[in-house]
Amino acid sequence: MSSSLPAAGSAQPVRVLLVEDDDLMRRSFALALERYGYEVKTAADGLAGLEAFRDGAFDLLILDVMLPGLDGIGLCRRVRETSLVPVLMMSARGDGLDVVAGLEAGADDYVVKPVETYVLVARIRSLLRRATYPAAPEPQPGPTGGGRSPSAAEVLVFGDLSIDTAGMEVFVAGSPVALTPTELKLLLEFAARPGVVLERHTLLRDVWDYGWDGDSRVVDLCVQRLRRKVGRDRIETVRGFGYKFRR
């Protein structure tokens, strides 16, 4: 799986693929993002968006849910077959099923249309920060030094799960695991505080950069995806509070 982002300090503009079937909205979003310095390529339907994605190298995708030909959910699934590029979904209705389906397909976040440009840009910047500068946490050793490999301080070990916080790589039973930037940031948050209950609003703030009460479904669906990759028993649900990472 691949994800290429401009290096820190690079003058290369961030490349965005915007897939939106409404002509006026597509042009409006593209112009607004270009004013913020993004390089934007657009597509008017899902199949054209998939072709553009395969032909180009993008740092972030913005996909409308309701697209002709191949909808945004299906497009996101196809993208996730080969790439970990950050994906932001847009839903006109904010329908709960749309939101859940998009997040289950592998999207990192979503916005509800109509959306103000500053909100859209804030979500984009948050996604790019996760993708470009995932913060390596300081390990919190348990009574037996749990979470820290004795041979390398950069590697956190939890049973068959190991996290290389320097190389930003994750392994389960010695095999590499491909995580999206959001999944990796979420795992790092858990690994920094094993055994501690993290509330959903705390995760929304620390992982998604939400300065307000966001939709907790974003957290729940990302946790579900992460469990499938690192082990279903690794992250415990604490009903009424949040989640706890097992040592």
N, C-alpha and C positions, 0 to 999 in steps of 0.2 A: 504494500500500500504506500501511496506517496502523498506528500504535502510539501510544497516548496513556497517559502516566504522570503521576501527580501531580507538580507542580513541587516542586523542592527547598524544604524548609521548609514545605510545604503541610500543613494539618491534615487534608486529605482522606485517608481510609483507602485502602490498596492493595486493589484489587478483584480477586478471584481466582475463576476458574471452575473448579470441580472436577467432572470427569466420571468416575464410578466406579459400576459396576453392583452391587457388593456393598453392600447397605443398611447393614449394621453398620459396615463400613469407611468408607463415605461419610460417615455421621454422625459417626464417631469423628474422622476427619481434619478435617471441617468445624469441629467443636467445638474441637479442638486449635488450629487456625489462628485461630479467632476469639479464643481466649484470648491469642494473640500480637498481636491488634489488626487482623487482616485482615478485610475484608468478603468473605464467601464465598457464592457461589451455586453450587448443585449441580445435576447432571443424572445420570440413571440409565442412559442409553444414548447412543450416538453421535449419533443423529438429534436427540434432545432437546438434546444438548450443542451441536450445530451451530446449532439454532434459538436457544438462549440466547445463543450467541456473536454471532449476527447482530442480536439484539434489544438487546444491552447493550454497554457499553464496559468492557473488562477490561484490567488491567495484566499479568496472567499467567494462563496456562492450565495445569492439571494434568490430564493425560489418561491413563487406564488403557489399556493395549494391547488387552486382551481385553474388548471391549464388544459388546453385542447390536445388531443393526441395521447400524450403521456402526462399524467398529472404530476404535481410537485412531489407527492409522496413517492410515487413510482420512480421519479427522476432521482430523488434523494437515495433511494435504495440502490439504484444502478450506480450512482456515484460512489457509494460506500463499498461497492464490490472491489474497487481499485484504489480509493483515495481516502485520506483522513482530513482533507481540506475542510475548514470551518464552513458550516451551512446554517444560514438564517432563513427560517420559513416565514412567509407572510400569509395571513388568513384574513379574508374580507369579513367573515362573520365572527371570528373568535370562537367558532364552534368547538366545544370540548372534544368531540371526536376527531376533528381536524388536528387539533393541538396534540392529542395523544398519538394519533397515527404518525404525524410528522416527527415527533420526538422518538417514537419507537423505530422509525425508519433510519434514525441516525442523526437527525438534526440537532444542533447545539443549542438553539434558542429560537424564539418566534416573536413576531410582532403582529398586532391586529391593525388592519387598514380601516379607515385612513390613519396614517401615522405621520407625525411631525418630523421634518427632516432632522432636527437636532436629536430626537429620540432614536431614529434609525442610525444616525452616525454614532451615537453613544453605544448602541448595541454592537455596531461593527467594530469600534475601537476596543470594546471589551473582549470580543471574540479574538481579535488580532493580538491583544496582549497575552491571552491564554496560549495562543499558538506560537508566539515568538519568544515570550519570556516566561515560561512556566517556572514558578518559584520553587526552589528546592527547600523543603522545610528542615528544621533541625530535628533530628530524631529524639524521641523521648524514651530512654531506656527503662525497661521494667526492672523488677527485682533481680532478674538473671541477665540483664542487658538486652532483653527482648527487643527486637526491632533494629539492632545494630549488628552487622556482621563483624566478627572479631578480626577478619582479615582486611577489610576495607571500610573506612568510615563512611564512604559515599554510598554504600549498599545497605539497604534496609531489608531484613529477612523476617518473614512471618510464615513459618511452616514451609510449604513448597513455593510460596510467593516471594520473589525478590525484586527490589526496586533500586535501580541504579540512578541515584539522584543527580549524579554528575552528567552521565550520558543520556539521562531521561529515557531509560529503557526499562521495560517490565518483563519479567519471566515467570512462568508457572511451570514447575517441575522441569526447569532448565530450558523450556521452549519459549521463544519470544512471543509476546502478546501485543497486538496492534491496538493502541488506544487513540481515540480522537484527542485533540488538545483539551477539551472540556473534561473528558473521562480521566485523563492523566492528572489534571489539576485537582479534580475531585478526589482521586486516589491519594495524591500527595497530602491533601488536607486531612484525610482519614489517617494516613500513616504517621503524620506528625503528632497525632493525639490518640494512640491506640487505647481502647478501653474507656474513652470519654464519650459521653453522649453529645452529639452535635445536632443542634436543632436545625430545622429546615431553613428558617430565616437567617441563621448564621451562615449556612452553606450558600444561600442565595447572595448574601453580601460578600463572602470571601471568594467564592468561585465564579459567580456570574456578575459580580460587581454591581449588584442591585442596591441602590441607596434607598430603596423603598420596599414595601412588601410586594414582592413579585409572586408569580404563580408557582406554588409549591409542586405542581405537577412536573415542572421542569426538573426539579431535584429528584422526585420519585422515579421518573422514567429514566433518568441518567443513572441512578443507582441500580435500577433493574438491568440496564445494559452492562454496567460495570460488573455486576454479580455474574452475569453469563460468561464474562471473560476471565475473572480472577477467582471465581469460586462462590457459589451461592451462599455458603455458610460463613464467608469471610466478613460480610457486613450484616449486622443484626439490626432488625427494626425494633425500636423502642416505642411502642404505641403511645400516641399522644404527645410525643416529644420529638423524635427524629431517628438518628441512626448511630450505631456504635461499631467501631472497627475492632474485630477480635485479634488479639495478639497471636 
